[in-house]
């Protein structure tokens, strides 16, 4: 069976190169990388060596504390994937899974610009986000769609880069951080004891949180690269690239800038929302529904409030239940209706949170839930006044506190809201309390 170029894989590589602000090579060459492992029965891998499809690019990574670093991309090339060796299926035998052997694989190589485990995790998180926006990888590391080979070396300040060790096929961002930390400590201990680091390939044992030797690391000449005789050089023109570029989606950095510029969102909230394409899509769909109604009624935009509810309340439920936003039982349409009920004064913020929990666990239309459960906000001034009078009469000491310190009115607001089951209009409660307490 002779190899055949898969054009969709070529398109995905070009799209990814564009998303990484990388140089695209209009002509690239496929090579044979010769080695024997049980998971690659043909005894060689079709890859790209000196002439990859994508050259140098960059990824801008935001770190905690507001610092941004630029991580260089060395290259992106297409190659065949290998199979998978399974060493935990039998006490004294290894098993081989050949299902993905020969399937097209896109490999992205970064420059040695990363200086800590935290930077490496932030870089891979950002890279995965870009790939998901582009639709060139679903980023599911636990399923093997995205894997990382991590090269670690240590050096004293100002010295040259040390000998590196490669940790193969790490399948989670958390494990990548652990593997780097352990490997760096291992290398430092060897050097401080007077030893030297051998270049080798290692595996990460997630159970023990440590790396272990797999094999000595080969150099490029060990693979005896030569142009693959079954595949012609790959060529495409600028028009082909332009057609793909015209259909690229808005990427995370562009979306973040737009949220800050057009919606007045602060940098932190914008960054959190755009880090996940599904979260950004949910936010924008909710906002669009609300904006449509707000414009008809001459109301201002409510992006800040929507962001707060999506990130705070909805994300809180997702994290608690371990659910991704793509699987959220609450839709953008439901969220928009819920928030409109709150903005329109029909329900309070406290009640809105309760309704969101009901929608999450039971489903249903927010308006129907309000009607069926009698959760409408109480705006009857007379009824609120009675509750306020009763609480003021019970707590004369608190009245004195509030008169000497107006901020203490918050205690009374909380008591009134509690007594009304969260249904009293907070605005009406505040106005009545200020009047009654002479503030």
Beta strands, then each sheet from edge to edge (+ up, - down):
strand 1: 27-28
strand 2: 31-34
strand 3: 44-47
strand 4: 57-62
strand 5: 68-80
strand 6: 84-86
strand 7: 95-97
strand 8: 104-110
strand 9: 148-152
strand 10: 165-170
strand 11: 200-205
strand 12: 210-216
strand 13: 226-227
strand 14: 234-235
sheet 1: 1+ 14-
sheet 2: 3+ 2- 13+
sheet 3: 4+ 5- 8+
sheet 4: 6+ 7-
sheet 5: 9+ 10- 11- 12+
end
